[in-house]
């Protein structure tokens, strides 16, 4: 019976859990929560239990069973080797004279297996047929020994040890899955999770990263809606600008298609909804249709947005005024450039927006390079870059991790 190697009982991953709980420490307001620490500790304990059982119980038992099995297989082979060889009674004429065939001679065995089916009745063929019958008898004797030989275990070793090892591996795998799929809810947990996965040589899943960020800032559904809306808006702006530069039928069709796709995307906020209604109103106005109902809806949305904006801007300005810094100045320039560019996209009579677009990209680059000095600035930067660029990129995540590292002073 084939022995199973110990590697068959190892989990799919093999990483070091030693001192992993110390990784997220020292990140100021970005420190991880106790929930994350508990999940990480549960995996560390499961990993240590599996390793200890392997070193103290499983590996010694496997080694002993393997040695015992080898000794027993050698004993069985000795019995097989003691099976008497068969020598034919018939002979055939050879150059050295007449000779018998024997199972102890591998040349005779190969010749018999090759020529025993020949249809002639030559003495060599008859001798081959006789030796084949002897080979069969000897094989049957070998099989009887193998079937009746009693090994110490039906498997590689005590089945209870194997069951316990598999149980510990399952517990560890479940604990690892809880760490890798931990639904972070705070920036500190996000940073700690990414740092931990990278410390173990595991690349983070981009979809999971987006889900984590969405859960932290704004809700998963809203994050997806914002990203989808921004992507569709960007495509529409590109198509519109291309048409304004060179007014061809193909570019006009592309702009109309892009606008229709944008209308089909779910509006993530009042601003997006206002754009949709404004777009429909412009179309109705061109067609000579009534626009009174659309005007009422636009007025309602603008009233709601005015109230929200006044409250939000007042709070934001008060916070920024209380926390003036070089970073805040860069953040303000970015916000102003973003708002100017965003407002320009809603005016069909505006120019191609190249000046505003250049100002926005310059401000975005400056913000990406700026290093926040406080946890609040860290949050403002990430939210601003996410808002301006759709779903966060790998480069943005890497840069923010560097920011978080600098905040923690480690």
N, C-alpha and C positions, 0 to 999 in steps of 0.2 A: 504493500500500500504506500502511495506517495505521501511523504511527510510534508506538512504545511510549514512554511518558513515564518519566522516571527514577524517579518515585515508585513505579512498579510493581516496582522492584527493591529497595525498602526493606523491612526486616523489619517484622513486625506491631507491634513495640514500638519506641520511640525514646526512650532514656533516657541520662542522662549518667553515664559510668563514672569521671569524673575524681575522684580522691582518695577513692573510696568505701572504700578499705582503712583509712582513718583513722577511720571512723565508730565501730567498736566499742571503740576504745582507752580505757584508763583506768577499767575497771570492776573493779578490785581482783581478788578471787577470782572474779568473774563475767566475767573476760576470755575472749575466744573462743579456740578451739583452732586449732592450725596447719592442721588439715584444712579448717575453714571458710575460713580465710584463703587456702588454696591454691585452693579452688573459686572464691572471689570473684576471686582474681587471674587465674585462667584465663578467666573471663568478661571481665574488664577488658582483658586482652590481645586476646581475640577481638574485642571491641568496637572497640578501637583499630585493629586490623588492617583491619577492615571499613571504618571511617571513613577511614583513610589511603588505602586503595585507591580508595574512592569519590572522594575529593578529588583524588588525584594521577593516577588512570588513568581510572576509569569516567566521572566527570562531564565531564572534557575530551573524552573520546572520544564521549560522547553528544552534547555540544554541537556538536562538529565534524561528526559524522554527521548531526545534525539540520539544520545549515546546508547541508551538501552535498545532502541529500535535498531541501530546499526549492528549491535552485538547479536541481536536475535536474527537479523537478516543474514549475518555471516554464518550463524549456526544452521539456518535453513539451507543456505547455499552448500554447506558441507554435506548435508543429507542428499541434496540433488547431485552433487559431484560423485557420491558413492553409488549411484545407480549403475548397475553393470552395463557395459557397452555390448552391443549386439554385433556378432560376426556372422556373415552369410555361410550357409552350408554349400551353396553353389559357388562355382569358380568360373573364371573366364580366362582366355589365353591372353597373356601380356608379353611384352618383349623379354621380360626377365623370367618368363614361365607362367604357369597357372597361379592365379592368386584369388584370395577371398576379398570381400569388401567389408568394412567395419565402420560403425558410427564413431569410433575414436579417431578416424581419419577424415578431416574436413574436406579433402579433395574427393574422397569417396562419397561423402554426404552431398556435396554440390553436384557431382556427376549423377548420382541416383535421382536427385530431385529434378534434374534437367532431362534425363533420358528414359525415365521409367514409363513414360506415356507413349513411347515409340510403339508402332503397331507390329513390328517384326518379332520373331521368336528367337532371335540370336541369343547366345548364352550371356553376352554382356547385358542385354536388355533384361533378361530374366533375373540376372544377379542384381540389377538396379531395383527391380520390383521387390525382390526379397528384402533388400536393405531398407527400402521405404517403409515396409511393414515393420521392420525393427525400429526405425526412427519413430514411427507412430506409437509403438508400445513404450518406448523410452519417454516420449513426450507425455503420454498418459500417466506414467509413473511420476514424472515431475509435477504434473498438475495435481495429482493426489497428495503429494507432499505439501504443496503450497496451500491447498484447501484445508488440510488437516493440521497445519502448523499453528500453534497457539501463541499469538503475540500478547504482550502484557496489557495493551490497550487496543480497542477497536480504532481509536483516533490517535492523534499525535501524543496526547497526554490526558490527564484527568479532565473530563468535560466540564466539571464545575469551575475549574480555573479559567477555561476558555470563556464560559458564560459570563463570569465576573469581569473579565477583561473587556468583553464586548459591551457590557453594561456601562463600565466606566468610560469607554470611548464614546458611547452614545450620550452620556451625561455631559462630557466635555464638548462634544459637537454642538449640542443644544446651547450650552453656555457661550460657545464661540459665536454661534448665530445671533444670540441676543446682543453680543457686543457689536458685531459687524452691522447688524440691522437696527441698532439702537436709535429710536426716534428722538433725536435731540430736540430740545425746546428752548435752549438758551445759547447765546454766542459762545459762552465758556464751554458748554458741552460739545458744540460743533468743533471748536478748535482742538479740544482734548481728543475727540474721536478721530479727527484727521491725523493729528500727531501720532496717536497710538497706532493706527493702521499702517502709517508710513514707517514707524519704528519696527514693525514686524515684517516689512517687505511686502505689504499688501497694497495694491493700488486701489484707491477709492472709486466706487462706481459713480459715474457722473450723474446718472438719474437719481441715485440716492442722495448725492450732494444737493441737487436742486430741490428735492423733496424736503431735506433738512432745513435748507435756507428758507424755503417757502413756509415751513411750519414755524420758524422763528419769527419771520417778518411778513405777516399779512395773510397767512392761510394758504394752503396748497392750491385750492381752486383759483383763488384770486391771482396767485403768482403765475399760474399757467395762462390765465386770461390776459394778464398784463403783458406777458412775453408774446403771446399770440397776436395781441393787438399791435404792439410795437413793431413786430416783424411785418405784419400786413401794412401798417402805416408807412414803414420804411420803404417797402416795395412800391407803394402807391406814390410816395414822394419822388422816388427815382424815376418811375414811369412818367410822372407829370413833368419833372424837370427836363427829361429827355424830349418830351413832346414840345415843350416851350422853346427848346433850342433849335429843333428841326421839325417843323410841323408837317409830318407825313401821315398818310392814312394808316400805315402799319403802327406807327408810334401812338397815334390817336386810339386805335383799337386796343393796344397794350395798356394805355392809361385807363381806358374804360373798364377793361377786364380787372385791372388792379383795384380800381375803385369799387367794383362790384364785390370782389373778394373781401375787401376791407369792410364793406357793409354787412357781409355775412358773418363776420367774426363777432363774438359776444362782446358787448361794451363792458369794460371792467370798472368804469367809474362814470360820474356825471359828465366829465369833460369829453369822454369818448362818445357818450350818448348824445351830447350836444352836437358833436361833429356829424354824427349820423343824420340827425334831424336837419341840420343846416344843409347837408349834402342833398337830402331829399327835397328840401324847400327850394334850393337852387334849381334842381331838375324840374320841379313843378312850376316854378316861375318861368323857366324857359319854355315850357310847354303851354303856358297861358292858363294853367289850372289854378284853382283856388288855393291860397296859402294861409288862410286865416287860422285854421286849426293848428298848423305847424308853428305859426308865430306864437300862439298861446303856449304851446309846449316849450318852445324855446325860452319864452319869458319866464315860465315856471322854473325851468332848469337853471337859468341865470340867477334868479332870485335865491334859489337853494345854494348854488355855488358861491354866491356873494357872501351869504351868511357863513358858510363853512370856511371860505378863504379868509374872511376878516378874522375869524376866531383863530384859525391855524396860523396865519401870518403873524398876528399879534403875539401868540404864544412862542412861535419860533423866533421872532425878532427879540423878544424879551430874553429868551434863553441864550441866543447868540450874543446879545449885548452884555450879558452877565459873564460870558465866557469868551471874550475877545482874544484872538490869537492869530498868528500868521496862517495857520491851517484854516481857520474860519474865514479869513479873507479870500483864500483860494476857493473854498467851498461856495462863498457868496458869488464869486465871479462865474463859477460853473453853473449855479442855479439861475443866474441872470441870463447866461448864454443859452441854457436849455429852454427857459421860458420864452425867450425871444424867438428861438428857432421853432418851437412848438406853436407859438402864436402865428408865425409866418405861414405854417402849413395850412392854416384854415382860411387864408385869403386867396381866392382864385386869381385876383388881379395883381398879386405880389410878384416881384421879380423872381429870378431863379434861386434866390436864397444862398448864393455861393458865399457871400460875405458873412452872413449869419452862420452858415455851416462851418466855415473856416474858424470863426470865433469859438464855436461850440467845441470843435475837435481840439483846439488849442487848450481850452479850459479843461476839457476832459483829460487830456494828457497831463496837465499840471496837477490835477486832482489825483490821478493815479500814482504820480510820483511823490506826492506829498505824504509825509509820515504823520499819522495822528499821534497826539501826545496824551490823550485821555480816552477812556472807554467810550464816552459819548461821541468824540470825534471819529473813533473807529466805526461806530454804528452809522454816523452820518455819511462817512465815505463809502461804506459798503452799500448802503441804500441808494446813494446818489449814482454810483457806478452801475448798479443793478438796474436802476430806473432808466438810466441813459442808454444802456447797451443790451437790454433784453435779458435773457438767461445768463447767469454768470459764467465766465469762461474759466478754463483751467489756469490760465495765467493770472486772472484776477484773484482766484482762490489762493494761489501760491503767494501772490503779493500780500494779500490780507493776512495770511499765516505769518509772514515775515513781520507785518505790523504788530500782530498779536504777540509774537515773540519779543519784540522790542518793548511793548507795553509791560510785559511780565518781567523785564530786566534780566532775562535768562539767556 
